[in-house]
């Protein structure tokens, strides 16, 4: 959803007010692009140059096809502004555009916060984390044009929304200390930008002296790298997935961290297992036994959800007065499809000894509520390192296609580590591969193709994410993209973007 940049502004401010209540003042529509540019620039000329550019580029990014736009500006204090962009009545209904966008600009025109408000029909979808990163990078590059670089491991929030961290750059080296955050919703719409105040003492960062050659780092990286043949049943392709990428100490060549490690457990179901039609009592049982809601205070409300080209769903909204759990089930079959907690607050992870208990709960949940075909499966536990989604235990269930694991899980469970309670569950349908296995490239050839495509970048990272002291930062070689964002086609040997 990246927006193409144009050399002229395609919108006209139809309202502006400084240091007064917000009220639009009409301006006639321009008759040509050049006139539009002149009138638009005239309307915002009271802003400092940096703020003026941010307003222009924000309008271009969100409202690129509009010729009229209501803009209201209010000065806040000596050197700050609130700006609101609203779709003009003549333009309402434009697809893939928010109804309004609000900005807070501070001294010198720095963008402190942005919120985009989208119509409900623009919120449907389910994007991947790398699609979310692309959208966030497109906004930051176009609107801010600053030295901020996106993190490769965004956090999943709410239901299929992503928070993408952005890091500052010092002497062309990314410093993994979050300076801003962008939230992208399930449909790929940018919802907010938030600048963050950080302390960054550049003089305390380690010097580049003694850094090993990038080729030596690549050889060290290769020793820690592996690939696995998988089958993408959604695209009908065999491919090679890689293990999670390690970060290499730039001065010793040793592994510093890896985002997560995996522990696999083989499962076999001797017969098809169909879950019972989800009921109100079962929704309550899940909320109390697995999500930790107060069993004595539960109430449930049901509703119906129907989108074009999608099967109808029954929505169970369970609350104990403090927390809200949303369960979605197929209206016809009653099969449980997804669970998420509404407006859940992340808590600090506690003692990791609870991992075995979380795994026991995951097994029990799958046995009680999942619908599974007869066959073999792999239950994968993802053990995240500190600072890398370490506030969750995550379990993924993969079907086996013969001797080959599926590329994507058919069920994912997330447990909050502080309380060991279920926070999210997602499912997808699949079809087992039954034809003869095709010819594929060898594993060592696939590994070489992966390694040829990976470039390593110098970055400052912090092993102790609770203090993040600059004098304790490490210079590391970090891959330029995440392992999960790519898929090596096993027939062609070509590296592709992973499917959303």
N, C-alpha and C positions, 0 to 999 in steps of 0.2 A: 504493500500500500504506500510505497514511497511516492512523494509528489514531485512532479517535474517542475523545476524552477523556471520562471519566465522573466524576461528583462523588463516588463512593465507591470504595474499593479493592476489587477483585474477587478478592482472593487472601488466603490465610491463611499466615503464616509457620509452618512446621512444624518449624523447627530454628533455633537461634541459639546461638553460643558466643563469648565475648569473651576475648581474650588467652589462648587455649588451643588445643590441637589441634582441627581442625575435626571436629565430631561432632554430628549433629542430635539435638535434644531434642523429643519428640513434643508436639504441642499439639492438642487436640480441634478438629474442624471446627466452625465457627460455623454457626448455624442461620438466620441472616438477614444481609442486606447490612450493616445497622448493627452487628450483632455482629462481622461480619468486619472492618469498619473499626476497631472498638474493639480487637479482638485483634491485628490487624496493627500498629496504631500502638503498642500496648503492647510488642510484641516489639522494635521498633526505637527505643524512646524514649531509649536510651542514646547514640544518635547525635546530633550537633549538628543544628539545624534544616535547614540547607542539605543536609547529607548525607542526612537523613531524607527530604527531598523527592525527591532524586535517586533513592534506592532505590525509593520508592513509584512514581514516574513511570516508572522503568525497568521495573518489574514490570508496570505497566499497559500500556506500549508493547509488550512482547514476549509477555506471558502474559495478555492481556486477557480470555480466555474461561475461565480456570482459577479454581477455587474453593479449591484447595490448592496450595501451593508450598513446597518445602524451601528455606530461606534460612539460610546459614551466614555468620557475621561474625567476623572475627579482627582484633583491634587490632594495629596495627604501629607501634611507637614511641609517642611522646607524642600525636600528633594525626594519625593516618592509619589507614585501615581497608581490609582486603580483604573484599569481599562476594561470595558465590557464590549464585546462584539456580539451582535444579535442579528440573526437572519432577518432581512427585510421582508415585510409581509408579501411582497411580490415574488420572493424567492423561496418561501417556505415550501418544503416538500422535496428539495434537492436531495438526491440519494448520496449517502456516504459523507454527509456533512452534519456537524452538531447544530443544535438549535441556538446555542450561545457558547461563548468562551470568555472566561474572566481571567485577567492577569493582574498581578501585583508587581510593580516595578519599583526598585529602590534606588539609592544614590547612584548617579551616573548611568541609570537606565538598566541596571542589572535585573534580570528576571528572577524574582524570588519564588513565585508560585504561579501556576496556571491550572485552571480547571475547565474541562470541556464537558458540556452537558448534552447527551445524546438522547434521541427519541428511543422508546422501547424497541421499535422494529429494527434499530441499528445495533442491538446488543446481542443478537443471536449468532451462534457459531461456536467453534471450538478450535482455536489455533494452537500451534506448537510454540515452544519457548523461543525457538530461533526466529520464527515469524514475528513474535513480539519484540525481540531484540532489533530486527531489521526496521520495524516501524519506529521504535524509540530512537535508534541511531539516525533515521531520516529526519526526524523532528529536530534533534539536537544539532545536527550538521547544518540544516537549512536555517533554523531560527536563531541559534546561538553562534554557530560558526566558531566555537571555542575549542580549546584543548581539553576536551573531555572524551573519555573512551568508555564504551559500554562493557560491563562485566559479562562473561560468557555463561554464567550460571544464575539466571534470574530466579527469584523466589515466587512460588505459586501462592496466590492469595485468593480469598473468597472462593468462587467456583470458576476455575479455568481463567482467572485473571493472573497477570504477571507483574511483579515489581522488578524493574531492571535498574541495577545500580550503575552510576557513572563515576569514573575516577579521574582525578587530575593528572596532568602530564608534566614532568619536570625533566628538562634537557632531553626531550623526546623519549622518556621512559615513563610508562604508566605507573602510578603509585596507587596500590589497591587500598585506598582509604576513601570511603564513599563521600563524594561532594554533592551529589544530586541523585534523585530517583525519579523514574518515569513509570507510570502505571498504564498498562494496556489491557483492555478487556477481552472477553472471549471471542468477540467478533473482529479483533484486530484494531479497534478504535483506541486512539490515545486518549486517556481520561484525565491524567494530571501530570504535572511536572513540579517537583519540589526541590529547591536549592537547600543545601545543608551547610551549616557552619562547621568547619573542621580546623584543627590546629595542624599545620604542616610546616615543620622546621627543616627546610631543604638542606641547611648546612649539616644537619645531624644524620642525613641519609648516607649509607655506605658509598664509598667511591667506586669507580669502575676499575681501579687498578687490580690486577690479578685475575681478571675475568677470563675464563677459558674460551677458546675459539668455539664459534657456533657449531662447527662440524664435530668437534669433540662432544659438545653437548648433545648433538643429534645421535651420536653413537651411544651415549649413556641413556638417552631416552629410548632408543631402540631395544636396549637390553631389558627394559621394564614394560615393554609394549607387546600385546598379543591380539590376535583376531579370532573371530568365531563365525562359522558359516551359519546363516539363519535364513528363514523364509518369510518374506513380506507377503502375507496372504491378501492384503488390501490392494497391492499393486501387482500381484502375481509374479514376484521376482525373488530369485535367490540372491543373497548378497553376503558380504562380510562386514560384521560390526566389530568395532575395536573396543578394547578395555578402556576404562576411564583414564584420561591422560594424566601423567605425573608432571609435577613441576620440579625442575632440576636446579640444584644449587649452582649458581653461575661461577663460583670460584673453586668448588671441589668436584662437581659432576655427580654428586650423590643425589638421591631422591629426597626432596623436602616434604612434599605432601602429595596426596591424591584425593580428588573430591569425595570418593566413596569406594568402599570395597564391597564385594558381593559374596554371599554364602548361598549356595544352591542346595535344594532338597528335592529329590525325585518323588513324584506322586503317580499313582495309577488308580484309575476308576474302572472297576470291572463291568459296570453297567451305567446307562444314562441316569443322570440325577436331575430331576426337575424340582425346583423349589415350589413351595406352596404359594398361592395367591396372597400377596402382601395385604395384611389387615391392619386395622387401627391398633389392635392389641399387640401385634408383632412390631409395629412401628414404635410403640411405647417400650417394648422389651429391648429393642436395639438401642433406643435412646438411653435407657437406664443401665443396661448390662454392659454395653460397649462404649457409649459416648459419655457416660458418667453424669447424666442429668438426674435430678432428684426424683426418684420413683414415686414418692408420695405427693408430688405437686404437679404431675404431668397433665397437660391438656393437648388435644390433637385437633387440628383443623384440616379438612381435605378440600382440594380444589382440582380443577381440570386444566390441563395445558395442551393446546393444539396449535401447531405451526404448520404452514403449508409444506407439503412434501415430507412430513414427519408423522409418525404414529402418535396418537393421543397418549398423554401421560396423566397418571393420578399423582398429585402432589400431597404428601403428608407433612404438615408443619407441626412439629412437636416442640413444646416449650415447658419449662418448669418455672417460668417467671423471670429467670435470669439469663438463660441461654436458649438458643433456638436451633433446632436441627431440622434440615430439609431433606426428605427422602423422596425420590422419584421412582415410580414403577410404571411398567407398561400397562396401559389401561385394559388391553385385551387379555394378556396372559398373566398379569399381576406380578411379573418378574421384577425384582429390585434392580434398578439401573444405576443409581448414583445416590450418594449421601454427601452433604457438606454442612458445615456449621456456619450459620449466618453471623457476620460481624464478629468472628472469633478473634480474640487477642492472643498473640503469640506469647508464650511464657518461657522463662529460662530453663534450659534442659537440666535435668537432675541426674542422679547416679545412673550410669549405664547398666547396672546390674539388672535393671528391669527389662532388658532386651528379651530374655527368655520368656518372661511373662507376656510381653507384647506378641511374640511369635505364637505362643499357645493360644492367645485370643484370636490371632489372625487365622490359624488353622480351624478353630472352633467356629468362627464366623463363616468361613467358606463352606464348611461342612453343613452348617445350618441354613444358610440363605442363598448360596450361589447355585445357579443352574449349570451343570457341566455334562458334556458328552462323554461317553465311554472312551477311554484312551489314556495316554501318558501325558504328564504335565511336569513342569519345574516350578517350584515355589522359590522365589529369589528374595532374599533379605538384602536390602541396601544399608550398609553401615556408613553413615556420613562422618567425615572428619569434623573437628571443631571449626565452627565458622562456615561450614558448607552444609546448610540445612540440617545442622546437628540438633535442632529442636524437635526432630521427627524420627520415628522409626518407619520405614517404608517397606512394604511387601508387595511383590508382583507375581502374578500367576501366568505362566506361559504354557500354551499347548505345544506338544511335540508333533512335528510333521515327519513321521518316520524317525530317523535319527537326528533330525535337524530341529532346533528350537525356533519358535515363532519370533519374528523381529520385534513385535510389540506385545505387551501383556494384554490379556483379555480381562483382567481384574487387577486393580491397584488399591491397596489399603494403606492409609497413613494414620499413625498413632502419635499423639502428643507425648513427648518424652517426660514432661514434668508430672503428668497425671496418669500416663499410660492409658489414655482414652482415645477412642476412634474419632478422628477429625475429618476424614474424607474417604470416600469410596467411589471408584469409577469402573465402568464395565464397557466392553464393546463386543460385538458379534464377530464370528470368524467362521471360516470354512476350511476344513483340513485338506491338505494337498494329497491327492490319491494317484496321480499319474506317475510314470517312471521318472526317476531323478534325471535331470538334464546334465549335460557336460558343463563343468564349472572350472575356473582356474584354480590352481593349487594354492594351498594356504600360504606357503612361503612367497609365492608371486603376489598374492593379495596383500601380504604384510609389506612388501617392497612398494607396492602402489600406494598404500596408505602413507608410508613414511616419505615417499617422494612428494606427496601433496601437503605435508605438514611443514610449516615454517615456525621456528621458535623465536620469540621476542623477549628481550630483556624487560623485566618488570620488578618493581619493589613490592614485596609481599610481607605480610605480618603473620607470624606463626601464632603469636598470642593476640587473638582478636579482641580480648577483653580490655587490654591496655593500649595496644597499637602505638607503642612508643617508637618514634622515628629512629632513635639510636639502636633499636632492636630489629629494624627492618632488614630483610635479606634481599640481595639481588638474585633473581631467579630467571631461568629460561622457561617461558610459558608458551604453549601452543597457541596459534593465532585463531583457532576456532575450537569449539567443544566437540568431544567425541560423538555425542548424541546427535549432533546436527548434520552428520554425514552418513552415507551408506554406499559401500563399494559394490557395484553391480558385478555379480559373480560370473556372468556370461561375457561381459565386455571388458571387465577390468577397469571401468571408469568410475571415479568417485562422484557421487551425486548428492544433492541435498536430500536429507531424510524427508519423508512425507509428513505432512501436517496430520 
